[in-house]
Amino acid sequence: MEIDIKYRINLSGIYNAMIDICPKCGNRMVENQQLYKNCKGVASHPGMGDVLVFECDKCFKTFFFHCTESFYHYFIMMCEKWKKNRFYN
Ligand SMILES: [Zn+2]
């Protein structure tokens, strides 16, 4: 999958199978698209390939999840609505 270089970041955090729930504090991030606002970018994982990296907006725990192609495109579409998103800093 082709990932735009401007979305590439370094891998950090832990794997989180429950993508919309923070693995540390249990914060549910799916409401109001908070999950997408919390996404920091796409990183390369040695075993999993491309992953989306998130940061909890409550406790700032960093975690990641598989980046599928459909997820990647949806994610970019959502992020472009938010001018203050980290991607544009
Ligand atoms: Zn948290």
PDB file of the backbone (N, CA, C, O) and the ligand in Angstrom, with CONECT records:
HET     ZN  A 101       1
ATOM      1  N   MET A   1       0.846  -1.208   0.000  1.00  0.00           N
ATOM      2  CA  MET A   1       0.000   0.000   0.000  1.00  0.00           C
ATOM      3  C   MET A   1       0.873   1.246   0.000  1.00  0.00           C
ATOM      4  O   MET A   1       1.861   1.324   0.730  1.00  0.00           O
ATOM      5  N   GLU A   2       0.503   2.213  -0.818  1.00  0.00           N
ATOM      6  CA  GLU A   2       1.241   3.474  -0.927  1.00  0.00           C
ATOM      7  C   GLU A   2       0.762   4.458   0.138  1.00  0.00           C
ATOM      8  O   GLU A   2      -0.397   4.873   0.137  1.00  0.00           O
ATOM      9  N   ILE A   3       1.671   4.826   1.050  1.00  0.00           N
ATOM     10  CA  ILE A   3       1.336   5.787   2.100  1.00  0.00           C
ATOM     11  C   ILE A   3       2.003   7.119   1.778  1.00  0.00           C
ATOM     12  O   ILE A   3       3.211   7.170   1.543  1.00  0.00           O
ATOM     13  N   ASP A   4       1.224   8.188   1.765  1.00  0.00           N
ATOM     14  CA  ASP A   4       1.779   9.519   1.511  1.00  0.00           C
ATOM     15  C   ASP A   4       2.824   9.835   2.585  1.00  0.00           C
ATOM     16  O   ASP A   4       2.582   9.649   3.777  1.00  0.00           O
ATOM     17  N   ILE A   5       3.980  10.313   2.143  1.00  0.00           N
ATOM     18  CA  ILE A   5       5.108  10.563   3.035  1.00  0.00           C
ATOM     19  C   ILE A   5       4.747  11.546   4.153  1.00  0.00           C
ATOM     20  O   ILE A   5       5.320  11.476   5.241  1.00  0.00           O
ATOM     21  N   LYS A   6       3.810  12.455   3.900  1.00  0.00           N
ATOM     22  CA  LYS A   6       3.465  13.449   4.923  1.00  0.00           C
ATOM     23  C   LYS A   6       2.720  12.831   6.113  1.00  0.00           C
ATOM     24  O   LYS A   6       2.585  13.467   7.158  1.00  0.00           O
ATOM     25  N   TYR A   7       2.239  11.595   5.954  1.00  0.00           N
ATOM     26  CA  TYR A   7       1.549  10.916   7.054  1.00  0.00           C
ATOM     27  C   TYR A   7       2.457   9.947   7.811  1.00  0.00           C
ATOM     28  O   TYR A   7       2.050   9.353   8.809  1.00  0.00           O
ATOM     29  N   ARG A   8       3.688   9.795   7.329  1.00  0.00           N
ATOM     30  CA  ARG A   8       4.614   8.841   7.938  1.00  0.00           C
ATOM     31  C   ARG A   8       5.205   9.376   9.241  1.00  0.00           C
ATOM     32  O   ARG A   8       5.697  10.503   9.300  1.00  0.00           O
ATOM     33  N   ILE A   9       5.148   8.548  10.280  1.00  0.00           N
ATOM     34  CA  ILE A   9       5.777   8.894  11.555  1.00  0.00           C
ATOM     35  C   ILE A   9       6.532   7.673  12.068  1.00  0.00           C
ATOM     36  O   ILE A   9       6.418   6.587  11.500  1.00  0.00           O
ATOM     37  N   ASN A  10       7.298   7.849  13.135  1.00  0.00           N
ATOM     38  CA  ASN A  10       8.004   6.722  13.750  1.00  0.00           C
ATOM     39  C   ASN A  10       7.041   5.898  14.592  1.00  0.00           C
ATOM     40  O   ASN A  10       6.089   6.420  15.174  1.00  0.00           O
ATOM     41  N   LEU A  11       7.310   4.606  14.641  1.00  0.00           N
ATOM     42  CA  LEU A  11       6.482   3.704  15.449  1.00  0.00           C
ATOM     43  C   LEU A  11       6.673   4.009  16.932  1.00  0.00           C
ATOM     44  O   LEU A  11       7.800   4.198  17.390  1.00  0.00           O
ATOM     45  N   SER A  12       5.558   4.056  17.688  1.00  0.00           N
ATOM     46  CA  SER A  12       5.636   4.217  19.133  1.00  0.00           C
ATOM     47  C   SER A  12       4.403   3.592  19.770  1.00  0.00           C
ATOM     48  O   SER A  12       3.393   3.383  19.097  1.00  0.00           O
ATOM     49  N   GLY A  13       4.480   3.293  21.062  1.00  0.00           N
ATOM     50  CA  GLY A  13       3.344   2.758  21.794  1.00  0.00           C
ATOM     51  C   GLY A  13       3.226   1.253  21.709  1.00  0.00           C
ATOM     52  O   GLY A  13       4.180   0.558  21.358  1.00  0.00           O
ATOM     53  N   ILE A  14       2.032   0.754  22.039  1.00  0.00           N
ATOM     54  CA  ILE A  14       1.769  -0.688  22.081  1.00  0.00           C
ATOM     55  C   ILE A  14       0.628  -1.040  21.142  1.00  0.00           C
ATOM     56  O   ILE A  14      -0.160  -0.178  20.752  1.00  0.00           O
ATOM     57  N   TYR A  15       0.546  -2.331  20.779  1.00  0.00           N
ATOM     58  CA  TYR A  15      -0.557  -2.784  19.947  1.00  0.00           C
ATOM     59  C   TYR A  15      -1.848  -2.768  20.757  1.00  0.00           C
ATOM     60  O   TYR A  15      -1.867  -3.188  21.914  1.00  0.00           O
ATOM     61  N   ASN A  16      -2.933  -2.280  20.142  1.00  0.00           N
ATOM     62  CA  ASN A  16      -4.235  -2.214  20.806  1.00  0.00           C
ATOM     63  C   ASN A  16      -5.290  -2.862  19.915  1.00  0.00           C
ATOM     64  O   ASN A  16      -5.692  -2.284  18.906  1.00  0.00           O
ATOM     65  N   ALA A  17      -5.738  -4.059  20.284  1.00  0.00           N
ATOM     66  CA  ALA A  17      -6.741  -4.762  19.489  1.00  0.00           C
ATOM     67  C   ALA A  17      -8.097  -4.063  19.547  1.00  0.00           C
ATOM     68  O   ALA A  17      -8.883  -4.140  18.603  1.00  0.00           O
ATOM     69  N   MET A  18      -8.365  -3.383  20.657  1.00  0.00           N
ATOM     70  CA  MET A  18      -9.616  -2.630  20.819  1.00  0.00           C
ATOM     71  C   MET A  18      -9.354  -1.201  20.374  1.00  0.00           C
ATOM     72  O   MET A  18      -9.138  -0.311  21.196  1.00  0.00           O
ATOM     73  N   ILE A  19      -9.376  -0.999  19.095  1.00  0.00           N
ATOM     74  CA  ILE A  19      -8.892   0.267  18.530  1.00  0.00           C
ATOM     75  C   ILE A  19      -9.547   1.518  19.115  1.00  0.00           C
ATOM     76  O   ILE A  19      -8.889   2.547  19.264  1.00  0.00           O
ATOM     77  N   ASP A  20     -10.834   1.436  19.444  1.00  0.00           N
ATOM     78  CA  ASP A  20     -11.536   2.641  19.899  1.00  0.00           C
ATOM     79  C   ASP A  20     -11.539   2.819  21.416  1.00  0.00           C
ATOM     80  O   ASP A  20     -12.156   3.752  21.930  1.00  0.00           O
ATOM     81  N   ILE A  21     -10.855   1.932  22.132  1.00  0.00           N
ATOM     82  CA  ILE A  21     -10.796   2.046  23.593  1.00  0.00           C
ATOM     83  C   ILE A  21      -9.345   2.123  24.028  1.00  0.00           C
ATOM     84  O   ILE A  21      -8.543   1.258  23.677  1.00  0.00           O
ATOM     85  N   CYS A  22      -8.999   3.160  24.796  1.00  0.00           N
ATOM     86  CA  CYS A  22      -7.617   3.330  25.244  1.00  0.00           C
ATOM     87  C   CYS A  22      -7.189   2.135  26.099  1.00  0.00           C
ATOM     88  O   CYS A  22      -7.899   1.771  27.035  1.00  0.00           O
ATOM     89  N   PRO A  23      -6.031   1.512  25.794  1.00  0.00           N
ATOM     90  CA  PRO A  23      -5.567   0.344  26.558  1.00  0.00           C
ATOM     91  C   PRO A  23      -5.107   0.691  27.975  1.00  0.00           C
ATOM     92  O   PRO A  23      -4.931  -0.204  28.801  1.00  0.00           O
ATOM     93  N   LYS A  24      -4.913   1.969  28.260  1.00  0.00           N
ATOM     94  CA  LYS A  24      -4.445   2.357  29.588  1.00  0.00           C
ATOM     95  C   LYS A  24      -5.590   2.835  30.490  1.00  0.00           C
ATOM     96  O   LYS A  24      -5.759   2.327  31.598  1.00  0.00           O
ATOM     97  N   CYS A  25      -6.374   3.808  30.018  1.00  0.00           N
ATOM     98  CA  CYS A  25      -7.386   4.420  30.887  1.00  0.00           C
ATOM     99  C   CYS A  25      -8.815   4.032  30.534  1.00  0.00           C
ATOM    100  O   CYS A  25      -9.742   4.401  31.255  1.00  0.00           O
ATOM    101  N   GLY A  26      -9.018   3.291  29.435  1.00  0.00           N
ATOM    102  CA  GLY A  26     -10.359   2.858  29.062  1.00  0.00           C
ATOM    103  C   GLY A  26     -11.192   3.926  28.375  1.00  0.00           C
ATOM    104  O   GLY A  26     -12.383   3.723  28.140  1.00  0.00           O
ATOM    105  N   ASN A  27     -10.588   5.052  28.053  1.00  0.00           N
ATOM    106  CA  ASN A  27     -11.277   6.135  27.349  1.00  0.00           C
ATOM    107  C   ASN A  27     -11.855   5.612  26.031  1.00  0.00           C
ATOM    108  O   ASN A  27     -11.141   5.006  25.232  1.00  0.00           O
ATOM    109  N   ARG A  28     -13.150   5.849  25.809  1.00  0.00           N
ATOM    110  CA  ARG A  28     -13.793   5.457  24.552  1.00  0.00           C
ATOM    111  C   ARG A  28     -13.703   6.622  23.578  1.00  0.00           C
ATOM    112  O   ARG A  28     -14.244   7.699  23.828  1.00  0.00           O
ATOM    113  N   MET A  29     -13.021   6.396  22.479  1.00  0.00           N
ATOM    114  CA  MET A  29     -12.695   7.506  21.585  1.00  0.00           C
ATOM    115  C   MET A  29     -13.530   7.546  20.324  1.00  0.00           C
ATOM    116  O   MET A  29     -13.275   8.369  19.444  1.00  0.00           O
ATOM    117  N   VAL A  30     -14.514   6.685  20.215  1.00  0.00           N
ATOM    118  CA  VAL A  30     -15.273   6.615  18.969  1.00  0.00           C
ATOM    119  C   VAL A  30     -16.295   7.750  18.853  1.00  0.00           C
ATOM    120  O   VAL A  30     -16.672   8.126  17.743  1.00  0.00           O
ATOM    121  N   GLU A  31     -16.739   8.291  19.968  1.00  0.00           N
ATOM    122  CA  GLU A  31     -17.719   9.368  19.928  1.00  0.00           C
ATOM    123  C   GLU A  31     -17.158  10.615  19.254  1.00  0.00           C
ATOM    124  O   GLU A  31     -15.999  10.975  19.463  1.00  0.00           O
ATOM    125  N   ASN A  32     -17.984  11.271  18.444  1.00  0.00           N
ATOM    126  CA  ASN A  32     -17.609  12.516  17.765  1.00  0.00           C
ATOM    127  C   ASN A  32     -16.310  12.377  16.968  1.00  0.00           C
ATOM    128  O   ASN A  32     -15.553  13.337  16.824  1.00  0.00           O
ATOM    129  N   GLN A  33     -16.065  11.184  16.459  1.00  0.00           N
ATOM    130  CA  GLN A  33     -14.870  10.934  15.644  1.00  0.00           C
ATOM    131  C   GLN A  33     -13.577  11.249  16.396  1.00  0.00           C
ATOM    132  O   GLN A  33     -12.552  11.528  15.775  1.00  0.00           O
ATOM    133  N   GLN A  34     -13.618  11.208  17.713  1.00  0.00           N
ATOM    134  CA  GLN A  34     -12.428  11.512  18.498  1.00  0.00           C
ATOM    135  C   GLN A  34     -11.263  10.590  18.136  1.00  0.00           C
ATOM    136  O   GLN A  34     -10.102  10.997  18.176  1.00  0.00           O
ATOM    137  N   LEU A  35     -11.581   9.364  17.788  1.00  0.00           N
ATOM    138  CA  LEU A  35     -10.534   8.409  17.428  1.00  0.00           C
ATOM    139  C   LEU A  35      -9.677   8.939  16.271  1.00  0.00           C
ATOM    140  O   LEU A  35      -8.454   8.798  16.272  1.00  0.00           O
ATOM    141  N   TYR A  36     -10.339   9.547  15.292  1.00  0.00           N
ATOM    142  CA  TYR A  36      -9.599  10.060  14.142  1.00  0.00           C
ATOM    143  C   TYR A  36      -8.804  11.303  14.498  1.00  0.00           C
ATOM    144  O   TYR A  36      -7.704  11.522  13.990  1.00  0.00           O
ATOM    145  N   LYS A  37      -9.373  12.108  15.373  1.00  0.00           N
ATOM    146  CA  LYS A  37      -8.628  13.289  15.831  1.00  0.00           C
ATOM    147  C   LYS A  37      -7.371  12.876  16.586  1.00  0.00           C
ATOM    148  O   LYS A  37      -6.369  13.591  16.583  1.00  0.00           O
ATOM    149  N   ASN A  38      -7.435  11.710  17.236  1.00  0.00           N
ATOM    150  CA  ASN A  38      -6.310  11.254  18.039  1.00  0.00           C
ATOM    151  C   ASN A  38      -5.244  10.525  17.228  1.00  0.00           C
ATOM    152  O   ASN A  38      -4.196  10.159  17.760  1.00  0.00           O
ATOM    153  N   CYS A  39      -5.506  10.320  15.967  1.00  0.00           N
ATOM    154  CA  CYS A  39      -4.534   9.604  15.145  1.00  0.00           C
ATOM    155  C   CYS A  39      -3.349  10.500  14.813  1.00  0.00           C
ATOM    156  O   CYS A  39      -3.522  11.657  14.430  1.00  0.00           O
ATOM    157  N   LYS A  40      -2.150   9.957  14.964  1.00  0.00           N
ATOM    158  CA  LYS A  40      -0.939  10.742  14.746  1.00  0.00           C
ATOM    159  C   LYS A  40      -0.341  10.515  13.371  1.00  0.00           C
ATOM    160  O   LYS A  40       0.348  11.386  12.839  1.00  0.00           O
ATOM    161  N   GLY A  41      -0.603   9.339  12.784  1.00  0.00           N
ATOM    162  CA  GLY A  41      -0.042   9.055  11.480  1.00  0.00           C
ATOM    163  C   GLY A  41       0.143   7.569  11.255  1.00  0.00           C
ATOM    164  O   GLY A  41      -0.363   6.744  12.016  1.00  0.00           O
ATOM    165  N   VAL A  42       0.871   7.238  10.205  1.00  0.00           N
ATOM    166  CA  VAL A  42       1.089   5.847   9.823  1.00  0.00           C
ATOM    167  C   VAL A  42       2.558   5.492  10.053  1.00  0.00           C
ATOM    168  O   VAL A  42       3.458   6.212   9.621  1.00  0.00           O
ATOM    169  N   ALA A  43       2.782   4.376  10.737  1.00  0.00           N
ATOM    170  CA  ALA A  43       4.142   3.914  11.008  1.00  0.00           C
ATOM    171  C   ALA A  43       4.328   2.519  10.432  1.00  0.00           C
ATOM    172  O   ALA A  43       3.364   1.807  10.148  1.00  0.00           O
ATOM    173  N   SER A  44       5.583   2.150  10.267  1.00  0.00           N
ATOM    174  CA  SER A  44       5.896   0.818   9.762  1.00  0.00           C
ATOM    175  C   SER A  44       6.298  -0.085  10.922  1.00  0.00           C
ATOM    176  O   SER A  44       7.218   0.233  11.676  1.00  0.00           O
ATOM    177  N   HIS A  45       5.603  -1.213  11.059  1.00  0.00           N
ATOM    178  CA  HIS A  45       5.890  -2.170  12.132  1.00  0.00           C
ATOM    179  C   HIS A  45       6.596  -3.377  11.511  1.00  0.00           C
ATOM    180  O   HIS A  45       6.165  -3.858  10.463  1.00  0.00           O
ATOM    181  N   PRO A  46       7.677  -3.881  12.134  1.00  0.00           N
ATOM    182  CA  PRO A  46       8.448  -4.983  11.534  1.00  0.00           C
ATOM    183  C   PRO A  46       7.627  -6.248  11.288  1.00  0.00           C
ATOM    184  O   PRO A  46       7.898  -6.972  10.330  1.00  0.00           O
ATOM    185  N   GLY A  47       6.644  -6.527  12.117  1.00  0.00           N
ATOM    186  CA  GLY A  47       5.846  -7.741  11.932  1.00  0.00           C
ATOM    187  C   GLY A  47       4.494  -7.508  11.280  1.00  0.00           C
ATOM    188  O   GLY A  47       3.978  -8.383  10.583  1.00  0.00           O
ATOM    189  N   MET A  48       3.924  -6.347  11.500  1.00  0.00           N
ATOM    190  CA  MET A  48       2.551  -6.081  11.058  1.00  0.00           C
ATOM    191  C   MET A  48       2.455  -5.241   9.790  1.00  0.00           C
ATOM    192  O   MET A  48       1.373  -5.116   9.217  1.00  0.00           O
ATOM    193  N   GLY A  49       3.552  -4.671   9.350  1.00  0.00           N
ATOM    194  CA  GLY A  49       3.479  -3.772   8.198  1.00  0.00           C
ATOM    195  C   GLY A  49       3.025  -2.392   8.632  1.00  0.00           C
ATOM    196  O   GLY A  49       3.450  -1.898   9.676  1.00  0.00           O
ATOM    197  N   ASP A  50       2.167  -1.766   7.842  1.00  0.00           N
ATOM    198  CA  ASP A  50       1.718  -0.412   8.169  1.00  0.00           C
ATOM    199  C   ASP A  50       0.694  -0.442   9.298  1.00  0.00           C
ATOM    200  O   ASP A  50      -0.233  -1.252   9.302  1.00  0.00           O
ATOM    201  N   VAL A  51       0.885   0.456  10.249  1.00  0.00           N
ATOM    202  CA  VAL A  51      -0.050   0.587  11.375  1.00  0.00           C
ATOM    203  C   VAL A  51      -0.409   2.063  11.564  1.00  0.00           C
ATOM    204  O   VAL A  51       0.388   2.955  11.272  1.00  0.00           O
ATOM    205  N   LEU A  52      -1.619   2.297  12.056  1.00  0.00           N
ATOM    206  CA  LEU A  52      -2.042   3.652  12.434  1.00  0.00           C
ATOM    207  C   LEU A  52      -1.669   3.867  13.888  1.00  0.00           C
ATOM    208  O   LEU A  52      -1.946   3.013  14.731  1.00  0.00           O
ATOM    209  N   VAL A  53      -1.044   4.996  14.194  1.00  0.00           N
ATOM    210  CA  VAL A  53      -0.630   5.292  15.563  1.00  0.00           C
ATOM    211  C   VAL A  53      -1.575   6.343  16.154  1.00  0.00           C
ATOM    212  O   VAL A  53      -1.843   7.377  15.542  1.00  0.00           O
ATOM    213  N   PHE A  54      -2.064   6.054  17.345  1.00  0.00           N
ATOM    214  CA  PHE A  54      -3.005   6.945  18.028  1.00  0.00           C
ATOM    215  C   PHE A  54      -2.438   7.394  19.365  1.00  0.00           C
ATOM    216  O   PHE A  54      -1.559   6.746  19.934  1.00  0.00           O
ATOM    217  N   GLU A  55      -2.959   8.525  19.859  1.00  0.00           N
ATOM    218  CA  GLU A  55      -2.625   8.972  21.204  1.00  0.00           C
ATOM    219  C   GLU A  55      -3.927   9.313  21.924  1.00  0.00           C
ATOM    220  O   GLU A  55      -4.713  10.129  21.443  1.00  0.00           O
ATOM    221  N   CYS A  56      -4.148   8.693  23.065  1.00  0.00           N
ATOM    222  CA  CYS A  56      -5.354   8.953  23.855  1.00  0.00           C
ATOM    223  C   CYS A  56      -5.397  10.431  24.252  1.00  0.00           C
ATOM    224  O   CYS A  56      -4.397  10.983  24.711  1.00  0.00           O
ATOM    225  N   ASP A  57      -6.561  11.070  24.073  1.00  0.00           N
ATOM    226  CA  ASP A  57      -6.669  12.485  24.414  1.00  0.00           C
ATOM    227  C   ASP A  57      -6.865  12.714  25.912  1.00  0.00           C
ATOM    228  O   ASP A  57      -6.865  13.856  26.372  1.00  0.00           O
ATOM    229  N   LYS A  58      -7.033  11.628  26.676  1.00  0.00           N
ATOM    230  CA  LYS A  58      -7.211  11.770  28.131  1.00  0.00           C
ATOM    231  C   LYS A  58      -5.898  11.498  28.878  1.00  0.00           C
ATOM    232  O   LYS A  58      -5.475  12.311  29.699  1.00  0.00           O
ATOM    233  N   CYS A  59      -5.252  10.357  28.596  1.00  0.00           N
ATOM    234  CA  CYS A  59      -4.054   9.987  29.364  1.00  0.00           C
ATOM    235  C   CYS A  59      -2.773  10.037  28.526  1.00  0.00           C
ATOM    236  O   CYS A  59      -1.676   9.845  29.050  1.00  0.00           O
ATOM    237  N   PHE A  60      -2.919  10.297  27.219  1.00  0.00           N
ATOM    238  CA  PHE A  60      -1.789  10.449  26.299  1.00  0.00           C
ATOM    239  C   PHE A  60      -0.999   9.164  26.059  1.00  0.00           C
ATOM    240  O   PHE A  60       0.144   9.202  25.605  1.00  0.00           O
ATOM    241  N   LYS A  61      -1.629   8.020  26.373  1.00  0.00           N
ATOM    242  CA  LYS A  61      -1.014   6.739  26.024  1.00  0.00           C
ATOM    243  C   LYS A  61      -0.993   6.596  24.501  1.00  0.00           C
ATOM    244  O   LYS A  61      -1.966   6.924  23.823  1.00  0.00           O
ATOM    245  N   THR A  62       0.126   6.103  23.976  1.00  0.00           N
ATOM    246  CA  THR A  62       0.240   5.890  22.535  1.00  0.00           C
ATOM    247  C   THR A  62       0.035   4.413  22.216  1.00  0.00           C
ATOM    248  O   THR A  62       0.556   3.541  22.911  1.00  0.00           O
ATOM    249  N   PHE A  63      -0.725   4.141  21.164  1.00  0.00           N
ATOM    250  CA  PHE A  63      -0.974   2.757  20.761  1.00  0.00           C
ATOM    251  C   PHE A  63      -1.189   2.696  19.252  1.00  0.00           C
ATOM    252  O   PHE A  63      -1.374   3.724  18.600  1.00  0.00           O
ATOM    253  N   PHE A  64      -1.164   1.488  18.707  1.00  0.00           N
ATOM    254  CA  PHE A  64      -1.318   1.365  17.249  1.00  0.00           C
ATOM    255  C   PHE A  64      -2.185   0.175  16.879  1.00  0.00           C
ATOM    256  O   PHE A  64      -2.444  -0.718  17.685  1.00  0.00           O
ATOM    257  N   PHE A  65      -2.626   0.199  15.623  1.00  0.00           N
ATOM    258  CA  PHE A  65      -3.554  -0.791  15.090  1.00  0.00           C
ATOM    259  C   PHE A  65      -3.263  -0.962  13.603  1.00  0.00           C
ATOM    260  O   PHE A  65      -2.732  -0.057  12.958  1.00  0.00           O
ATOM    261  N   HIS A  66      -3.614  -2.128  13.064  1.00  0.00           N
ATOM    262  CA  HIS A  66      -3.417  -2.401  11.636  1.00  0.00           C
ATOM    263  C   HIS A  66      -3.974  -1.266  10.764  1.00  0.00           C
ATOM    264  O   HIS A  66      -5.068  -0.758  11.011  1.00  0.00           O
ATOM    265  N   CYS A  67      -3.216  -0.887   9.761  1.00  0.00           N
ATOM    266  CA  CYS A  67      -3.684   0.117   8.812  1.00  0.00           C
ATOM    267  C   CYS A  67      -4.100  -0.567   7.518  1.00  0.00           C
ATOM    268  O   CYS A  67      -3.262  -0.819   6.652  1.00  0.00           O
ATOM    269  N   THR A  68      -5.382  -0.869   7.381  1.00  0.00           N
ATOM    270  CA  THR A  68      -5.870  -1.452   6.133  1.00  0.00           C
ATOM    271  C   THR A  68      -6.005  -0.335   5.105  1.00  0.00           C
ATOM    272  O   THR A  68      -6.002   0.843   5.460  1.00  0.00           O
ATOM    273  N   GLU A  69      -6.124  -0.704   3.835  1.00  0.00           N
ATOM    274  CA  GLU A  69      -6.227   0.299   2.779  1.00  0.00           C
ATOM    275  C   GLU A  69      -7.497   1.147   2.939  1.00  0.00           C
ATOM    276  O   GLU A  69      -7.446   2.369   2.802  1.00  0.00           O
ATOM    277  N   SER A  70      -8.625   0.507   3.226  1.00  0.00           N
ATOM    278  CA  SER A  70      -9.885   1.252   3.368  1.00  0.00           C
ATOM    279  C   SER A  70      -9.831   2.160   4.595  1.00  0.00           C
ATOM    280  O   SER A  70     -10.343   3.279   4.575  1.00  0.00           O
ATOM    281  N   PHE A  71      -9.214   1.672   5.647  1.00  0.00           N
ATOM    282  CA  PHE A  71      -9.070   2.457   6.862  1.00  0.00           C
ATOM    283  C   PHE A  71      -8.203   3.690   6.586  1.00  0.00           C
ATOM    284  O   PHE A  71      -8.512   4.797   7.025  1.00  0.00           O
ATOM    285  N   TYR A  72      -7.133   3.473   5.862  1.00  0.00           N
ATOM    286  CA  TYR A  72      -6.216   4.566   5.519  1.00  0.00           C
ATOM    287  C   TYR A  72      -6.940   5.671   4.758  1.00  0.00           C
ATOM    288  O   TYR A  72      -6.785   6.849   5.081  1.00  0.00           O
ATOM    289  N   HIS A  73      -7.725   5.306   3.758  1.00  0.00           N
ATOM    290  CA  HIS A  73      -8.419   6.304   2.946  1.00  0.00           C
ATOM    291  C   HIS A  73      -9.506   7.028   3.746  1.00  0.00           C
ATOM    292  O   HIS A  73      -9.683   8.239   3.613  1.00  0.00           O
ATOM    293  N   TYR A  74     -10.217   6.285   4.563  1.00  0.00           N
ATOM    294  CA  TYR A  74     -11.245   6.889   5.399  1.00  0.00           C
ATOM    295  C   TYR A  74     -10.619   7.874   6.386  1.00  0.00           C
ATOM    296  O   TYR A  74     -11.121   8.975   6.616  1.00  0.00           O
ATOM    297  N   PHE A  75      -9.522   7.434   6.946  1.00  0.00           N
ATOM    298  CA  PHE A  75      -8.783   8.215   7.916  1.00  0.00           C
ATOM    299  C   PHE A  75      -8.326   9.557   7.322  1.00  0.00           C
ATOM    300  O   PHE A  75      -8.484  10.595   7.964  1.00  0.00           O
ATOM    301  N   ILE A  76      -7.771   9.548   6.124  1.00  0.00           N
ATOM    302  CA  ILE A  76      -7.326  10.776   5.453  1.00  0.00           C
ATOM    303  C   ILE A  76      -8.506  11.690   5.179  1.00  0.00           C
ATOM    304  O   ILE A  76      -8.427  12.901   5.385  1.00  0.00           O
ATOM    305  N   MET A  77      -9.612  11.098   4.709  1.00  0.00           N
ATOM    306  CA  MET A  77     -10.808  11.870   4.424  1.00  0.00           C
ATOM    307  C   MET A  77     -11.303  12.590   5.687  1.00  0.00           C
ATOM    308  O   MET A  77     -11.670  13.763   5.635  1.00  0.00           O
ATOM    309  N   MET A  78     -11.308  11.882   6.808  1.00  0.00           N
ATOM    310  CA  MET A  78     -11.764  12.464   8.062  1.00  0.00           C
ATOM    311  C   MET A  78     -10.807  13.553   8.538  1.00  0.00           C
ATOM    312  O   MET A  78     -11.245  14.608   8.997  1.00  0.00           O
ATOM    313  N   CYS A  79      -9.547  13.309   8.434  1.00  0.00           N
ATOM    314  CA  CYS A  79      -8.549  14.249   8.949  1.00  0.00           C
ATOM    315  C   CYS A  79      -8.569  15.570   8.215  1.00  0.00           C
ATOM    316  O   CYS A  79      -8.290  16.610   8.811  1.00  0.00           O
ATOM    317  N   GLU A  80      -8.891  15.553   6.946  1.00  0.00           N
ATOM    318  CA  GLU A  80      -8.863  16.796   6.177  1.00  0.00           C
ATOM    319  C   GLU A  80      -9.968  17.757   6.591  1.00  0.00           C
ATOM    320  O   GLU A  80      -9.961  18.923   6.196  1.00  0.00           O
ATOM    321  N   LYS A  81     -10.903  17.280   7.373  1.00  0.00           N
ATOM    322  CA  LYS A  81     -11.954  18.163   7.884  1.00  0.00           C
ATOM    323  C   LYS A  81     -11.465  18.956   9.097  1.00  0.00           C
ATOM    324  O   LYS A  81     -12.072  19.955   9.481  1.00  0.00           O
ATOM    325  N   TRP A  82     -10.385  18.508   9.681  1.00  0.00           N
ATOM    326  CA  TRP A  82      -9.919  19.120  10.916  1.00  0.00           C
ATOM    327  C   TRP A  82      -8.616  19.853  10.681  1.00  0.00           C
ATOM    328  O   TRP A  82      -7.542  19.254  10.628  1.00  0.00           O
ATOM    329  N   LYS A  83      -8.731  21.143  10.543  1.00  0.00           N
ATOM    330  CA  LYS A  83      -7.554  21.949  10.193  1.00  0.00           C
ATOM    331  C   LYS A  83      -6.508  21.969  11.296  1.00  0.00           C
ATOM    332  O   LYS A  83      -5.328  22.211  11.041  1.00  0.00           O
ATOM    333  N   LYS A  84      -6.943  21.715  12.516  1.00  0.00           N
ATOM    334  CA  LYS A  84      -5.979  21.745  13.614  1.00  0.00           C
ATOM    335  C   LYS A  84      -5.372  20.385  13.895  1.00  0.00           C
ATOM    336  O   LYS A  84      -4.634  20.215  14.865  1.00  0.00           O
ATOM    337  N   ASN A  85      -5.682  19.419  13.046  1.00  0.00           N
ATOM    338  CA  ASN A  85      -5.134  18.081  13.249  1.00  0.00           C
ATOM    339  C   ASN A  85      -3.608  18.115  13.217  1.00  0.00           C
ATOM    340  O   ASN A  85      -3.008  18.911  12.495  1.00  0.00           O
ATOM    341  N   ARG A  86      -3.006  17.259  13.994  1.00  0.00           N
ATOM    342  CA  ARG A  86      -1.534  17.196  14.085  1.00  0.00           C
ATOM    343  C   ARG A  86      -0.875  17.005  12.723  1.00  0.00           C
ATOM    344  O   ARG A  86       0.255  17.443  12.507  1.00  0.00           O
ATOM    345  N   PHE A  87      -1.577  16.356  11.814  1.00  0.00           N
ATOM    346  CA  PHE A  87      -0.995  16.103  10.493  1.00  0.00           C
ATOM    347  C   PHE A  87      -0.596  17.373   9.776  1.00  0.00           C
ATOM    348  O   PHE A  87       0.289  17.360   8.921  1.00  0.00           O
ATOM    349  N   TYR A  88      -1.249  18.474  10.121  1.00  0.00           N
ATOM    350  CA  TYR A  88      -1.011  19.711   9.397  1.00  0.00           C
ATOM    351  C   TYR A  88      -0.121  20.667  10.167  1.00  0.00           C
ATOM    352  O   TYR A  88       0.040  21.822   9.773  1.00  0.00           O
ATOM    353  N   ASN A  89       0.450  20.203  11.245  1.00  0.00           N
ATOM    354  CA  ASN A  89       1.375  21.049  12.013  1.00  0.00           C
ATOM    355  C   ASN A  89       2.746  21.039  11.341  1.00  0.00           C
ATOM    356  O   ASN A  89       3.675  21.687  11.823  1.00  0.00           O
TER     357      ASN A  89
HETATM  358 ZN    ZN A 101      -6.128   6.833  27.815  1.00  0.00          ZN2+
END
